[in-house]
Amino acid sequence: MADLTTRELGSLTDQLTREQVLVKKYKMYGAQCCDPQLRMKCQQVAARHQNHYNTLLNQLS
């Protein structure tokens, strides 16, 4: 991977934080849902954002 500028690294770090927040939110929303379909959808969205987080993190290694 090419060297990242300070600005690019900062942007990646900010996006990692955003993805973590979204994972936590959707897990919390899913835990509060009474509707099983809605709960599953929240879990799927949380998993998608976890995947985004992992992908970004892998770019840093």
All heavy atoms as TSV, in Angstrom:
chain	resi	resn	atom	element	x	y	z
A	1	MET	N	N	0.833	-1.175	0.000
A	1	MET	CA	C	0.000	0.000	0.000
A	1	MET	C	C	0.881	1.242	0.000
A	1	MET	O	O	1.906	1.288	0.668
A	1	MET	CB	C	-0.899	-0.021	1.230
A	1	MET	CG	C	-1.792	1.166	1.340
A	1	MET	SD	S	-3.087	0.876	2.526
A	1	MET	CE	C	-2.672	2.048	3.751
A	2	ALA	N	N	0.472	2.240	-0.741
A	2	ALA	CA	C	1.230	3.490	-0.804
A	2	ALA	C	C	1.145	4.215	0.533
A	2	ALA	O	O	0.214	4.026	1.306
A	2	ALA	CB	C	0.667	4.374	-1.907
A	3	ASP	N	N	2.143	5.047	0.787
A	3	ASP	CA	C	2.135	5.835	2.011
A	3	ASP	C	C	0.952	6.796	1.993
A	3	ASP	O	O	0.652	7.412	0.974
A	3	ASP	CB	C	3.439	6.622	2.147
A	3	ASP	CG	C	4.633	5.721	2.421
A	3	ASP	OD1	O	4.418	4.627	2.988
A	3	ASP	OD2	O	5.757	6.109	2.079
A	4	LEU	N	N	0.298	6.906	3.129
A	4	LEU	CA	C	-0.848	7.795	3.245
A	4	LEU	C	C	-0.410	9.151	3.778
A	4	LEU	O	O	0.470	9.229	4.631
A	4	LEU	CB	C	-1.894	7.200	4.194
A	4	LEU	CG	C	-2.540	5.894	3.770
A	4	LEU	CD1	C	-3.427	5.356	4.875
A	4	LEU	CD2	C	-3.343	6.086	2.507
A	5	THR	N	N	-1.069	10.175	3.289
A	5	THR	CA	C	-0.801	11.506	3.835
A	5	THR	C	C	-1.486	11.607	5.196
A	5	THR	O	O	-2.338	10.780	5.551
A	5	THR	CB	C	-1.362	12.606	2.913
A	5	THR	OG1	O	-2.796	12.498	2.888
A	5	THR	CG2	C	-0.799	12.502	1.504
A	6	THR	N	N	-1.129	12.623	5.939
A	6	THR	CA	C	-1.742	12.842	7.241
A	6	THR	C	C	-3.245	13.041	7.101
A	6	THR	O	O	-4.027	12.515	7.894
A	6	THR	CB	C	-1.107	14.075	7.925
A	6	THR	OG1	O	0.299	13.857	8.020
A	6	THR	CG2	C	-1.683	14.315	9.287
A	7	ARG	N	N	-3.637	13.754	6.083
A	7	ARG	CA	C	-5.059	14.002	5.844
A	7	ARG	C	C	-5.803	12.705	5.506
A	7	ARG	O	O	-6.909	12.462	5.990
A	7	ARG	CB	C	-5.211	15.011	4.725
A	7	ARG	CG	C	-6.627	15.449	4.522
A	7	ARG	CD	C	-6.708	16.570	3.540
A	7	ARG	NE	N	-8.066	17.052	3.485
A	7	ARG	CZ	C	-8.429	18.156	2.914
A	7	ARG	NH1	N	-7.524	18.922	2.341
A	7	ARG	NH2	N	-9.679	18.531	2.884
A	8	GLU	N	N	-5.216	11.871	4.662
A	8	GLU	CA	C	-5.837	10.595	4.301
A	8	GLU	C	C	-5.950	9.678	5.525
A	8	GLU	O	O	-6.980	9.031	5.727
A	8	GLU	CB	C	-5.030	9.901	3.209
A	8	GLU	CG	C	-5.099	10.603	1.868
A	8	GLU	CD	C	-4.087	10.078	0.869
A	8	GLU	OE1	O	-3.013	9.582	1.282
A	8	GLU	OE2	O	-4.374	10.176	-0.340
A	9	LEU	N	N	-4.908	9.653	6.317
A	9	LEU	CA	C	-4.924	8.832	7.531
A	9	LEU	C	C	-5.994	9.332	8.495
A	9	LEU	O	O	-6.722	8.533	9.097
A	9	LEU	CB	C	-3.548	8.851	8.190
A	9	LEU	CG	C	-3.337	7.898	9.352
A	9	LEU	CD1	C	-3.600	6.461	8.949
A	9	LEU	CD2	C	-1.917	8.047	9.893
A	10	GLY	N	N	-6.114	10.641	8.615
A	10	GLY	CA	C	-7.149	11.222	9.465
A	10	GLY	C	C	-8.545	10.876	8.973
A	10	GLY	O	O	-9.436	10.567	9.767
A	11	SER	N	N	-8.733	10.915	7.667
A	11	SER	CA	C	-10.033	10.566	7.089
A	11	SER	C	C	-10.368	9.103	7.342
A	11	SER	O	O	-11.509	8.763	7.670
A	11	SER	CB	C	-10.045	10.834	5.583
A	11	SER	OG	O	-9.950	12.210	5.329
A	12	LEU	N	N	-9.392	8.237	7.187
A	12	LEU	CA	C	-9.613	6.816	7.462
A	12	LEU	C	C	-9.958	6.591	8.929
A	12	LEU	O	O	-10.871	5.820	9.244
A	12	LEU	CB	C	-8.359	6.004	7.114
A	12	LEU	CG	C	-8.306	5.373	5.742
A	12	LEU	CD1	C	-6.963	4.703	5.510
A	12	LEU	CD2	C	-9.418	4.390	5.529
A	13	THR	N	N	-9.260	7.269	9.802
A	13	THR	CA	C	-9.521	7.142	11.238
A	13	THR	C	C	-10.928	7.626	11.573
A	13	THR	O	O	-11.652	6.981	12.341
A	13	THR	CB	C	-8.473	7.938	12.041
A	13	THR	OG1	O	-7.179	7.454	11.699
A	13	THR	CG2	C	-8.684	7.799	13.526
A	14	ASP	N	N	-11.322	8.750	10.988
A	14	ASP	CA	C	-12.678	9.266	11.207
A	14	ASP	C	C	-13.730	8.277	10.721
A	14	ASP	O	O	-14.738	8.047	11.393
A	14	ASP	CB	C	-12.872	10.601	10.485
A	14	ASP	CG	C	-12.086	11.741	11.102
A	14	ASP	OD1	O	-11.601	11.587	12.247
A	14	ASP	OD2	O	-11.953	12.788	10.431
A	15	GLN	N	N	-13.499	7.689	9.559
A	15	GLN	CA	C	-14.470	6.744	9.021
A	15	GLN	C	C	-14.531	5.476	9.862
A	15	GLN	O	O	-15.604	4.908	10.060
A	15	GLN	CB	C	-14.162	6.411	7.560
A	15	GLN	CG	C	-15.261	5.630	6.876
A	15	GLN	CD	C	-16.599	6.364	6.867
A	15	GLN	OE1	O	-16.655	7.582	6.736
A	15	GLN	NE2	N	-17.670	5.624	7.029
A	16	LEU	N	N	-13.403	5.027	10.383
A	16	LEU	CA	C	-13.405	3.870	11.280
A	16	LEU	C	C	-14.277	4.147	12.501
A	16	LEU	O	O	-15.066	3.293	12.924
A	16	LEU	CB	C	-11.976	3.528	11.728
A	16	LEU	CG	C	-11.125	2.773	10.730
A	16	LEU	CD1	C	-9.665	2.781	11.168
A	16	LEU	CD2	C	-11.614	1.340	10.575
A	17	THR	N	N	-14.157	5.342	13.043
A	17	THR	CA	C	-14.959	5.722	14.204
A	17	THR	C	C	-16.441	5.734	13.851
A	17	THR	O	O	-17.279	5.222	14.608
A	17	THR	CB	C	-14.530	7.111	14.728
A	17	THR	OG1	O	-13.142	7.058	15.069
A	17	THR	CG2	C	-15.348	7.527	15.930
A	18	ARG	N	N	-16.777	6.285	12.684
A	18	ARG	CA	C	-18.177	6.317	12.246
A	18	ARG	C	C	-18.738	4.909	12.080
A	18	ARG	O	O	-19.885	4.641	12.457
A	18	ARG	CB	C	-18.308	7.087	10.939
A	18	ARG	CG	C	-18.092	8.563	11.081
A	18	ARG	CD	C	-18.308	9.280	9.743
A	18	ARG	NE	N	-17.807	10.629	9.816
A	18	ARG	CZ	C	-16.676	11.054	9.258
A	18	ARG	NH1	N	-15.929	10.230	8.544
A	18	ARG	NH2	N	-16.295	12.296	9.389
A	19	GLU	N	N	-17.948	4.030	11.501
A	19	GLU	CA	C	-18.417	2.654	11.306
A	19	GLU	C	C	-18.642	1.956	12.652
A	19	GLU	O	O	-19.626	1.241	12.821
A	19	GLU	CB	C	-17.431	1.854	10.448
A	19	GLU	CG	C	-17.312	2.333	9.016
A	19	GLU	CD	C	-18.574	2.191	8.183
A	19	GLU	OE1	O	-19.489	1.426	8.548
A	19	GLU	OE2	O	-18.653	2.877	7.136
A	20	GLN	N	N	-17.758	2.185	13.614
A	20	GLN	CA	C	-17.937	1.600	14.948
A	20	GLN	C	C	-19.230	2.088	15.586
A	20	GLN	O	O	-19.961	1.300	16.188
A	20	GLN	CB	C	-16.771	1.971	15.867
A	20	GLN	CG	C	-15.547	1.130	15.701
A	20	GLN	CD	C	-14.470	1.530	16.698
A	20	GLN	OE1	O	-14.259	2.696	16.980
A	20	GLN	NE2	N	-13.786	0.543	17.234
A	21	VAL	N	N	-19.506	3.363	15.458
A	21	VAL	CA	C	-20.726	3.937	16.030
A	21	VAL	C	C	-21.957	3.299	15.382
A	21	VAL	O	O	-22.923	2.939	16.069
A	21	VAL	CB	C	-20.740	5.477	15.861
A	21	VAL	CG1	C	-22.112	6.055	16.178
A	21	VAL	CG2	C	-19.678	6.111	16.740
A	22	LEU	N	N	-21.929	3.139	14.064
A	22	LEU	CA	C	-23.063	2.535	13.374
A	22	LEU	C	C	-23.271	1.076	13.782
A	22	LEU	O	O	-24.414	0.635	13.951
A	22	LEU	CB	C	-22.879	2.655	11.858
A	22	LEU	CG	C	-23.057	4.064	11.307
A	22	LEU	CD1	C	-22.585	4.133	9.866
A	22	LEU	CD2	C	-24.494	4.525	11.440
A	23	VAL	N	N	-22.199	0.342	13.960
A	23	VAL	CA	C	-22.321	-1.049	14.417
A	23	VAL	C	C	-23.006	-1.081	15.780
A	23	VAL	O	O	-23.966	-1.837	15.996
A	23	VAL	CB	C	-20.939	-1.743	14.484
A	23	VAL	CG1	C	-21.040	-3.080	15.203
A	23	VAL	CG2	C	-20.366	-1.945	13.088
A	24	LYS	N	N	-22.550	-0.251	16.698
A	24	LYS	CA	C	-23.134	-0.217	18.047
A	24	LYS	C	C	-24.601	0.193	18.014
A	24	LYS	O	O	-25.439	-0.399	18.705
A	24	LYS	CB	C	-22.349	0.732	18.945
A	24	LYS	CG	C	-20.985	0.206	19.314
A	24	LYS	CD	C	-20.214	1.213	20.144
A	24	LYS	CE	C	-18.804	0.721	20.396
A	24	LYS	NZ	N	-17.998	1.705	21.131
A	25	LYS	N	N	-24.923	1.209	17.216
A	25	LYS	CA	C	-26.302	1.684	17.133
A	25	LYS	C	C	-27.241	0.603	16.615
A	25	LYS	O	O	-28.293	0.361	17.186
A	25	LYS	CB	C	-26.400	2.905	16.218
A	25	LYS	CG	C	-26.009	4.186	16.856
A	25	LYS	CD	C	-26.264	5.351	15.900
A	25	LYS	CE	C	-25.908	6.660	16.551
A	25	LYS	NZ	N	-26.210	7.797	15.670
A	26	TYR	N	N	-26.854	-0.037	15.502
A	26	TYR	CA	C	-27.748	-1.022	14.913
A	26	TYR	C	C	-27.860	-2.281	15.772
A	26	TYR	O	O	-28.915	-2.919	15.796
A	26	TYR	CB	C	-27.361	-1.344	13.470
A	26	TYR	CG	C	-27.892	-0.291	12.535
A	26	TYR	CD1	C	-27.076	0.727	12.059
A	26	TYR	CD2	C	-29.229	-0.281	12.164
A	26	TYR	CE1	C	-27.574	1.719	11.233
A	26	TYR	CE2	C	-29.739	0.705	11.333
A	26	TYR	CZ	C	-28.905	1.697	10.879
A	26	TYR	OH	O	-29.421	2.676	10.060
A	27	LYS	N	N	-26.817	-2.617	16.497
A	27	LYS	CA	C	-26.938	-3.734	17.444
A	27	LYS	C	C	-27.910	-3.372	18.562
A	27	LYS	O	O	-28.728	-4.189	18.978
A	27	LYS	CB	C	-25.567	-4.099	18.020
A	27	LYS	CG	C	-24.708	-4.883	17.052
A	27	LYS	CD	C	-23.415	-5.311	17.707
A	27	LYS	CE	C	-22.585	-6.167	16.759
A	27	LYS	NZ	N	-21.350	-6.634	17.394
A	28	MET	N	N	-27.830	-2.136	19.032
A	28	MET	CA	C	-28.738	-1.677	20.080
A	28	MET	C	C	-30.171	-1.636	19.554
A	28	MET	O	O	-31.099	-2.093	20.225
A	28	MET	CB	C	-28.321	-0.293	20.565
A	28	MET	CG	C	-29.216	0.261	21.662
A	28	MET	SD	S	-28.892	1.989	22.029
A	28	MET	CE	C	-29.427	2.776	20.512
A	29	TYR	N	N	-30.365	-1.091	18.341
A	29	TYR	CA	C	-31.702	-1.042	17.755
A	29	TYR	C	C	-32.275	-2.450	17.601
A	29	TYR	O	O	-33.441	-2.683	17.909
A	29	TYR	CB	C	-31.685	-0.367	16.385
A	29	TYR	CG	C	-31.272	1.082	16.373
A	29	TYR	CD1	C	-30.719	1.650	15.236
A	29	TYR	CD2	C	-31.420	1.900	17.487
A	29	TYR	CE1	C	-30.333	2.984	15.203
A	29	TYR	CE2	C	-31.035	3.235	17.465
A	29	TYR	CZ	C	-30.487	3.768	16.321
A	29	TYR	OH	O	-30.104	5.083	16.290
A	30	GLY	N	N	-31.462	-3.364	17.141
A	30	GLY	CA	C	-31.920	-4.748	16.975
A	30	GLY	C	C	-32.320	-5.380	18.292
A	30	GLY	O	O	-33.313	-6.115	18.363
A	31	ALA	N	N	-31.585	-5.085	19.342
A	31	ALA	CA	C	-31.893	-5.649	20.659
A	31	ALA	C	C	-33.211	-5.101	21.206
A	31	ALA	O	O	-33.879	-5.767	22.006
A	31	ALA	CB	C	-30.755	-5.355	21.627
A	32	GLN	N	N	-33.606	-3.920	20.758
A	32	GLN	CA	C	-34.832	-3.300	21.258
A	32	GLN	C	C	-36.060	-3.636	20.418
A	32	GLN	O	O	-37.184	-3.354	20.839
A	32	GLN	CB	C	-34.659	-1.776	21.307
A	32	GLN	CG	C	-33.622	-1.333	22.314
A	32	GLN	CD	C	-33.406	0.170	22.286
A	32	GLN	OE1	O	-33.967	0.892	21.464
A	32	GLN	NE2	N	-32.572	0.652	23.197
A	33	CYS	N	N	-35.853	-4.263	19.260
A	33	CYS	CA	C	-36.973	-4.561	18.363
A	33	CYS	C	C	-37.769	-5.753	18.853
A	33	CYS	O	O	-37.213	-6.762	19.282
A	33	CYS	CB	C	-36.461	-4.877	16.954
A	33	CYS	SG	S	-35.823	-3.448	16.092
A	34	CYS	N	N	-39.082	-5.622	18.757
A	34	CYS	CA	C	-39.968	-6.753	19.063
A	34	CYS	C	C	-40.277	-7.561	17.803
A	34	CYS	O	O	-40.532	-8.755	17.875
A	34	CYS	CB	C	-41.271	-6.242	19.676
A	34	CYS	SG	S	-41.038	-5.437	21.259
A	35	ASP	N	N	-40.235	-6.899	16.671
A	35	ASP	CA	C	-40.517	-7.539	15.388
A	35	ASP	C	C	-39.282	-8.316	14.937
A	35	ASP	O	O	-38.220	-7.728	14.740
A	35	ASP	CB	C	-40.875	-6.462	14.367
A	35	ASP	CG	C	-41.235	-7.019	12.998
A	35	ASP	OD1	O	-40.979	-8.206	12.729
A	35	ASP	OD2	O	-41.779	-6.237	12.185
A	36	PRO	N	N	-39.401	-9.637	14.758
A	36	PRO	CA	C	-38.237	-10.446	14.373
A	36	PRO	C	C	-37.627	-10.047	13.031
A	36	PRO	O	O	-36.405	-10.103	12.871
A	36	PRO	CB	C	-38.771	-11.881	14.303
A	36	PRO	CG	C	-40.116	-11.861	14.899
A	36	PRO	CD	C	-40.585	-10.445	14.972
A	37	GLN	N	N	-38.445	-9.627	12.080
A	37	GLN	CA	C	-37.915	-9.219	10.775
A	37	GLN	C	C	-37.116	-7.930	10.894
A	37	GLN	O	O	-36.050	-7.791	10.288
A	37	GLN	CB	C	-39.042	-9.043	9.768
A	37	GLN	CG	C	-39.663	-10.355	9.341
A	37	GLN	CD	C	-40.795	-10.141	8.355
A	37	GLN	OE1	O	-41.571	-9.184	8.468
A	37	GLN	NE2	N	-40.887	-11.047	7.388
A	38	LEU	N	N	-37.621	-7.012	11.668
A	38	LEU	CA	C	-36.908	-5.756	11.877
A	38	LEU	C	C	-35.617	-5.987	12.661
A	38	LEU	O	O	-34.582	-5.404	12.360
A	38	LEU	CB	C	-37.808	-4.754	12.603
A	38	LEU	CG	C	-37.295	-3.335	12.722
A	38	LEU	CD1	C	-36.911	-2.760	11.363
A	38	LEU	CD2	C	-38.353	-2.458	13.384
A	39	ARG	N	N	-35.672	-6.885	13.642
A	39	ARG	CA	C	-34.475	-7.236	14.408
A	39	ARG	C	C	-33.407	-7.818	13.485
A	39	ARG	O	O	-32.240	-7.448	13.549
A	39	ARG	CB	C	-34.810	-8.233	15.508
A	39	ARG	CG	C	-33.596	-8.627	16.345
A	39	ARG	CD	C	-33.918	-9.656	17.417
A	39	ARG	NE	N	-34.907	-9.121	18.335
A	39	ARG	CZ	C	-36.068	-9.725	18.616
A	39	ARG	NH1	N	-36.379	-10.878	18.059
A	39	ARG	NH2	N	-36.911	-9.180	19.457
A	40	MET	N	N	-33.823	-8.710	12.586
A	40	MET	CA	C	-32.878	-9.331	11.657
A	40	MET	C	C	-32.272	-8.292	10.714
A	40	MET	O	O	-31.074	-8.320	10.433
A	40	MET	CB	C	-33.544	-10.436	10.845
A	40	MET	CG	C	-32.589	-11.129	9.888
A	40	MET	SD	S	-33.346	-12.507	9.023
A	40	MET	CE	C	-33.429	-13.676	10.360
A	41	LYS	N	N	-33.101	-7.355	10.254
A	41	LYS	CA	C	-32.606	-6.308	9.356
A	41	LYS	C	C	-31.563	-5.447	10.075
A	41	LYS	O	O	-30.521	-5.115	9.498
A	41	LYS	CB	C	-33.774	-5.442	8.869
A	41	LYS	CG	C	-33.386	-4.508	7.770
A	41	LYS	CD	C	-32.921	-5.289	6.548
A	41	LYS	CE	C	-32.713	-4.403	5.368
A	41	LYS	NZ	N	-32.151	-5.132	4.242
A	42	CYS	N	N	-31.816	-5.101	11.328
A	42	CYS	CA	C	-30.844	-4.319	12.109
A	42	CYS	C	C	-29.540	-5.096	12.278
A	42	CYS	O	O	-28.452	-4.518	12.182
A	42	CYS	CB	C	-31.428	-3.953	13.468
A	42	CYS	SG	S	-32.700	-2.684	13.406
A	43	GLN	N	N	-29.650	-6.388	12.524
A	43	GLN	CA	C	-28.454	-7.219	12.665
A	43	GLN	C	C	-27.675	-7.290	11.354
A	43	GLN	O	O	-26.439	-7.259	11.348
A	43	GLN	CB	C	-28.835	-8.623	13.133
A	43	GLN	CG	C	-29.340	-8.662	14.553
A	43	GLN	CD	C	-29.958	-9.998	14.933
A	43	GLN	OE1	O	-30.244	-10.847	14.082
A	43	GLN	NE2	N	-30.189	-10.188	16.222
A	44	GLN	N	N	-28.383	-7.346	10.239
A	44	GLN	CA	C	-27.722	-7.370	8.930
A	44	GLN	C	C	-26.995	-6.056	8.655
A	44	GLN	O	O	-25.865	-6.053	8.144
A	44	GLN	CB	C	-28.745	-7.643	7.827
A	44	GLN	CG	C	-29.282	-9.046	7.818
A	44	GLN	CD	C	-30.450	-9.214	6.865
A	44	GLN	OE1	O	-31.044	-8.240	6.389
A	44	GLN	NE2	N	-30.808	-10.466	6.594
A	45	VAL	N	N	-27.636	-4.953	8.999
A	45	VAL	CA	C	-27.011	-3.645	8.783
A	45	VAL	C	C	-25.785	-3.510	9.686
A	45	VAL	O	O	-24.738	-3.013	9.255
A	45	VAL	CB	C	-28.029	-2.500	9.011
A	45	VAL	CG1	C	-27.344	-1.148	8.975
A	45	VAL	CG2	C	-29.137	-2.569	7.977
A	46	ALA	N	N	-25.891	-3.969	10.925
A	46	ALA	CA	C	-24.746	-3.936	11.843
A	46	ALA	C	C	-23.592	-4.770	11.277
A	46	ALA	O	O	-22.439	-4.338	11.311
A	46	ALA	CB	C	-25.145	-4.447	13.221
A	47	ALA	N	N	-23.900	-5.936	10.728
A	47	ALA	CA	C	-22.867	-6.792	10.151
A	47	ALA	C	C	-22.222	-6.140	8.928
A	47	ALA	O	O	-21.009	-6.248	8.727
A	47	ALA	CB	C	-23.468	-8.148	9.773
A	48	ARG	N	N	-23.017	-5.433	8.133
A	48	ARG	CA	C	-22.475	-4.742	6.959
A	48	ARG	C	C	-21.496	-3.651	7.387
A	48	ARG	O	O	-20.413	-3.518	6.816
A	48	ARG	CB	C	-23.602	-4.139	6.125
A	48	ARG	CG	C	-23.086	-3.519	4.841
A	48	ARG	CD	C	-24.161	-2.958	3.924
A	48	ARG	NE	N	-25.451	-3.578	4.048
A	48	ARG	CZ	C	-26.603	-2.895	4.190
A	48	ARG	NH1	N	-26.588	-1.581	4.214
A	48	ARG	NH2	N	-27.741	-3.518	4.292
A	49	HIS	N	N	-21.859	-2.903	8.418
A	49	HIS	CA	C	-20.963	-1.845	8.893
A	49	HIS	C	C	-19.725	-2.435	9.581
A	49	HIS	O	O	-18.640	-1.860	9.488
A	49	HIS	CB	C	-21.699	-0.869	9.807
A	49	HIS	CG	C	-22.583	0.054	9.043
A	49	HIS	ND1	N	-22.100	1.055	8.228
A	49	HIS	CD2	C	-23.937	0.103	8.925
A	49	HIS	CE1	C	-23.102	1.686	7.663
A	49	HIS	NE2	N	-24.234	1.128	8.063
A	50	GLN	N	N	-19.876	-3.593	10.209
A	50	GLN	CA	C	-18.709	-4.271	10.782
A	50	GLN	C	C	-17.760	-4.691	9.669
A	50	GLN	O	O	-16.534	-4.582	9.805
A	50	GLN	CB	C	-19.146	-5.487	11.603
A	50	GLN	CG	C	-17.996	-6.202	12.292
A	50	GLN	CD	C	-17.335	-5.337	13.341
A	50	GLN	OE1	O	-17.996	-4.839	14.237
A	50	GLN	NE2	N	-16.025	-5.153	13.253
A	51	ASN	N	N	-18.319	-5.149	8.560
A	51	ASN	CA	C	-17.507	-5.515	7.397
A	51	ASN	C	C	-16.775	-4.296	6.836
A	51	ASN	O	O	-15.598	-4.375	6.480
A	51	ASN	CB	C	-18.385	-6.167	6.330
A	51	ASN	CG	C	-17.570	-6.729	5.198
A	51	ASN	OD1	O	-16.458	-7.205	5.384
A	51	ASN	ND2	N	-18.123	-6.687	3.997
A	52	HIS	N	N	-17.475	-3.157	6.763
A	52	HIS	CA	C	-16.836	-1.915	6.303
A	52	HIS	C	C	-15.667	-1.560	7.227
A	52	HIS	O	O	-14.583	-1.207	6.753
A	52	HIS	CB	C	-17.826	-0.748	6.305
A	52	HIS	CG	C	-18.936	-0.879	5.335
A	52	HIS	ND1	N	-20.031	-0.057	5.369
A	52	HIS	CD2	C	-19.140	-1.726	4.297
A	52	HIS	CE1	C	-20.859	-0.388	4.391
A	52	HIS	NE2	N	-20.337	-1.406	3.739
A	53	TYR	N	N	-15.904	-1.660	8.531
A	53	TYR	CA	C	-14.870	-1.358	9.518
A	53	TYR	C	C	-13.646	-2.256	9.303
A	53	TYR	O	O	-12.520	-1.788	9.263
A	53	TYR	CB	C	-15.423	-1.524	10.931
A	53	TYR	CG	C	-14.405	-1.315	12.007
A	53	TYR	CD1	C	-14.117	-0.046	12.477
A	53	TYR	CD2	C	-13.708	-2.389	12.551
A	53	TYR	CE1	C	-13.159	0.161	13.457
A	53	TYR	CE2	C	-12.757	-2.192	13.529
A	53	TYR	CZ	C	-12.490	-0.925	13.992
A	53	TYR	OH	O	-11.532	-0.724	14.953
A	54	ASN	N	N	-13.901	-3.560	9.180
A	54	ASN	CA	C	-12.797	-4.513	9.003
A	54	ASN	C	C	-12.021	-4.246	7.719
A	54	ASN	O	O	-10.789	-4.342	7.702
A	54	ASN	CB	C	-13.328	-5.947	8.998
A	54	ASN	CG	C	-13.889	-6.358	10.355
A	54	ASN	OD1	O	-13.584	-5.762	11.376
A	54	ASN	ND2	N	-14.739	-7.358	10.348
A	55	THR	N	N	-12.732	-3.898	6.653
A	55	THR	CA	C	-12.078	-3.592	5.382
A	55	THR	C	C	-11.175	-2.374	5.510
A	55	THR	O	O	-10.017	-2.386	5.047
A	55	THR	CB	C	-13.135	-3.364	4.280
A	55	THR	OG1	O	-13.918	-4.539	4.151
A	55	THR	CG2	C	-12.475	-3.038	2.951
A	56	LEU	N	N	-11.690	-1.330	6.143
A	56	LEU	CA	C	-10.874	-0.117	6.345
A	56	LEU	C	C	-9.659	-0.408	7.224
A	56	LEU	O	O	-8.560	0.054	6.950
A	56	LEU	CB	C	-11.724	0.991	6.970
A	56	LEU	CG	C	-12.755	1.634	6.071
A	56	LEU	CD1	C	-13.682	2.527	6.884
A	56	LEU	CD2	C	-12.086	2.420	4.964
A	57	LEU	N	N	-9.867	-1.177	8.267
A	57	LEU	CA	C	-8.783	-1.515	9.181
A	57	LEU	C	C	-7.694	-2.301	8.464
A	57	LEU	O	O	-6.491	-2.069	8.678
A	57	LEU	CB	C	-9.315	-2.289	10.381
A	57	LEU	CG	C	-8.392	-2.446	11.569
A	57	LEU	CD1	C	-7.992	-1.088	12.131
A	57	LEU	CD2	C	-9.063	-3.281	12.643
A	58	ASN	N	N	-8.093	-3.189	7.576
A	58	ASN	CA	C	-7.132	-3.976	6.808
A	58	ASN	C	C	-6.301	-3.083	5.880
A	58	ASN	O	O	-5.159	-3.406	5.556
A	58	ASN	CB	C	-7.825	-5.067	6.000
A	58	ASN	CG	C	-8.283	-6.203	6.876
A	58	ASN	OD1	O	-7.752	-6.419	7.970
A	58	ASN	ND2	N	-9.282	-6.923	6.419
A	59	GLN	N	N	-6.868	-1.968	5.440
A	59	GLN	CA	C	-6.127	-1.037	4.592
A	59	GLN	C	C	-4.979	-0.371	5.345
A	59	GLN	O	O	-4.017	0.069	4.746
A	59	GLN	CB	C	-7.066	0.041	4.028
A	59	GLN	CG	C	-8.066	-0.475	3.048
A	59	GLN	CD	C	-7.419	-1.070	1.819
A	59	GLN	OE1	O	-6.511	-0.505	1.242
A	59	GLN	NE2	N	-7.886	-2.249	1.417
A	60	LEU	N	N	-5.099	-0.335	6.656
A	60	LEU	CA	C	-4.063	0.301	7.469
A	60	LEU	C	C	-2.927	-0.651	7.816
A	60	LEU	O	O	-1.879	-0.214	8.270
A	60	LEU	CB	C	-4.669	0.870	8.762
A	60	LEU	CG	C	-5.668	2.009	8.557
A	60	LEU	CD1	C	-6.296	2.389	9.878
A	60	LEU	CD2	C	-4.979	3.197	7.919
A	61	SER	N	N	-3.143	-1.943	7.613
A	61	SER	CA	C	-2.077	-2.895	7.963
A	61	SER	C	C	-1.248	-3.311	6.777
A	61	SER	O	O	-1.371	-2.919	5.701
A	61	SER	CB	C	-2.643	-4.128	8.632
A	61	SER	OG	O	-3.824	-4.582	8.072
